[in-house]
Amino acid sequence: MSWSHGYVADVPYTASYHAYQAPSQLGLACLLNRVHAPLPARRDDLTYVEVGCGRGRTALCLAASNPGWRVIGIDLLPAHVAEAREIATEAGIGNVEFIEADLASFDASLLPEIDVASAHGFWSWVADPVRDGLVRILAARLRAGGLLHLSYNALPAWQEAIGLQRLLIEAGDRIGGRSDHRAAGALELVQALRSAGAAHLNTPYVSGLIDRARGLAPGYVSHEYMNRSWRPCFHADVLDALAPARLDHVGSAVLLENFPELVLTDAQRAICDRIDEPRLRELTRDICMQRALRDDVYVRGARRMSREAQEQALAELTVCLTRLPDEIVYALKTASGTATLTPEFFRPVVQALGEGPRRVGDLLSIAAAAGQGQGGVGRAIDLVGMLVGSGQAMVVTRPEASVDSAGSAAGRLNRAIAGRITADEPGPSGETGQCGLASTRLGAGLACAPDALVAAVQAAGPPGDAAPPVDARLPTWRHAGIPGIPPEADEVLQMRSIL
Ligand SMILES: C[S@@+](CC[C@H](N)C(=O)[O-])C[C@H]1O[C@@H](n2cnc3c(N)ncnc32)[C@H](O)[C@@H]1O
């Protein structure tokens, strides 16, 4: 094994922001599952550690959006760390640090106590000693009550594609050269075999993966498929591996997945509802849903809450729309058909949100006053779960925060990222995936496409300008014709069974 334990080290990974890693999203996942979460995003002294942070876009965005936090990103690849540090310096983000380290031998005592940890796209892609390093950090440094977000390729959905991955590795070895060239060459062989009717490559799932890989940036394809230790996992095995850190599984950072009625058919739910044992329940869900990528949320010591306490905590949240009121989608595609956001309840809510961020409790009162918030329809869990879960709204972490100027930490970071997007040459190091527009009010990034980020920065005007913040203008985004608004619910769920 190489110094990277077989991990692709000769091509940088895509630079992306991942909304599921934001503490506000993780705290909400806890609340939706009736688990106490100290809504970490509201704390201004939070310590956030991202393991395998890649080129640092998520860590940078969270740091810029929460100037009181301490954010630490750890990654093996010097090129990733160098780029992330360079952006932090350029944008003057002083509350983020990037550590170049191999998790397999990293000394956990170098880290402070951690409130929230996240490892996105890490667990299934790295070798066992590296996974063990993550568990050592969590066991030693994650505080009691602290949160972990862990994404990984899940079994049994991925089992179907194990042959595809092996073929890419083996063919790549014969081709030689840089990982992205090997991946591109190996993909040609895969396509030729698929056209020739190779059975393994012609199942709908594997064929879908091949089509997807053809459209993806070479850096992404290399890091997705060319790692020697890549191994999809069953949820129960991940849970066992995390045992030294004493973590309890809470639910999914993909919020809609926490609503069984959206992801299971009625017949499947009738069976799953009879299963009390959590590991078996998760396995049956994965088997029913064919979930290929899991975004697990864990708490070090889950404390359950009553339904009343849950409603109360959700009612205290403030939310804002991410699209115009008349573009809200009320019919969400689900496993068993379509779930309709009851227009009588949601329309007055959406109308009120069209005027700006509102407290969920106030929105429930507005819906009730409109005469329809009765009889179990008007619950905070549905309001928040459906609107935020479908990407049509976001939690506003600091409703009271004054607007971000273009010269604020968030504004400076957005400008630095926009500069890179517009200046980058095509090629492996210039690849930009999903972006996050940093915002102090949101306390997280607004997920958007690179061109949307550039357009938003241009609209914000030069540094020092008192232009309104991006989040204050959210509802006007679509008017401006900016693409890349967060995907709709059916797309969110669809992506989970493809990735
Ligand atoms: C698939 S990428 C995901 C990057 C980022 N989290 C994201 O989702 O955009 C996995 C990351 O893990 C890092 N990594 C791999 N092996 C590692 C190790 N032994 N120690 C620390 N980081 C490692 C890689 O450099 C890479 O940036």
Ligand as a Chemical Component Dictionary entry (heavy atoms), coordinates in Angstrom:
data_LIG
# 
_chem_comp.id                   LIG 
_chem_comp.type                 NON-POLYMER 
_chem_comp.pdbx_formal_charge   0 
_chem_comp.three_letter_code    LIG 
# 
loop_
_chem_comp_atom.comp_id 
_chem_comp_atom.atom_id 
_chem_comp_atom.alt_atom_id 
_chem_comp_atom.type_symbol 
_chem_comp_atom.charge 
_chem_comp_atom.model_Cartn_x 
_chem_comp_atom.model_Cartn_y 
_chem_comp_atom.model_Cartn_z 
_chem_comp_atom.pdbx_ordinal 
LIG C1  C1  C 0  -14.301 11.283 -1.454 1  
LIG S1  S1  S 1  -13.342 12.571 -0.741 2  
LIG C2  C2  C 0  -14.528 13.555 0.104  3  
LIG C3  C3  C 0  -14.067 14.949 0.343  4  
LIG C4  C4  C 0  -15.097 15.865 0.983  5  
LIG N1  N1  N 0  -15.474 15.392 2.289  6  
LIG C5  C5  C 0  -16.307 15.981 0.097  7  
LIG O1  O1  O 0  -17.265 15.213 0.283  8  
LIG O2  O2  O -1 -16.309 16.818 -0.818 9  
LIG C6  C6  C 0  -12.493 11.763 0.620  10 
LIG C7  C7  C 0  -11.459 12.645 1.290  11 
LIG O3  O3  O 0  -10.810 11.878 2.311  12 
LIG C8  C8  C 0  -9.435  12.218 2.327  13 
LIG N2  N2  N 0  -8.655  11.121 2.898  14 
LIG C9  C9  C 0  -8.405  9.922  2.329  15 
LIG N3  N3  N 0  -7.616  9.181  3.128  16 
LIG C10 C10 C 0  -7.352  9.925  4.221  17 
LIG C11 C11 C 0  -6.557  9.734  5.381  18 
LIG N4  N4  N 0  -5.856  8.607  5.542  19 
LIG N5  N5  N 0  -6.525  10.697 6.318  20 
LIG C12 C12 C 0  -7.198  11.866 6.126  21 
LIG N6  N6  N 0  -7.935  12.118 5.030  22 
LIG C13 C13 C 0  -8.019  11.167 4.083  23 
LIG C14 C14 C 0  -9.123  12.455 0.866  24 
LIG O4  O4  O 0  -7.954  13.215 0.660  25 
LIG C15 C15 C 0  -10.369 13.128 0.359  26 
LIG O5  O5  O 0  -10.271 14.513 0.424  27 
# 
loop_
_chem_comp_bond.comp_id 
_chem_comp_bond.atom_id_1 
_chem_comp_bond.atom_id_2 
_chem_comp_bond.value_order 
_chem_comp_bond.pdbx_ordinal 
LIG C1  S1  SING 1  
LIG S1  C2  SING 2  
LIG S1  C6  SING 3  
LIG C2  C3  SING 4  
LIG C3  C4  SING 5  
LIG C4  N1  SING 6  
LIG C4  C5  SING 7  
LIG C5  O1  DOUB 8  
LIG C5  O2  SING 9  
LIG C6  C7  SING 10 
LIG C7  O3  SING 11 
LIG C7  C15 SING 12 
LIG O3  C8  SING 13 
LIG C8  N2  SING 14 
LIG C8  C14 SING 15 
LIG N2  C9  SING 16 
LIG N2  C13 SING 17 
LIG C9  N3  DOUB 18 
LIG N3  C10 SING 19 
LIG C10 C11 SING 20 
LIG C10 C13 DOUB 21 
LIG C11 N4  SING 22 
LIG C11 N5  DOUB 23 
LIG N5  C12 SING 24 
LIG C12 N6  DOUB 25 
LIG N6  C13 SING 26 
LIG C14 O4  SING 27 
LIG C14 C15 SING 28 
LIG C15 O5  SING 29 
# 
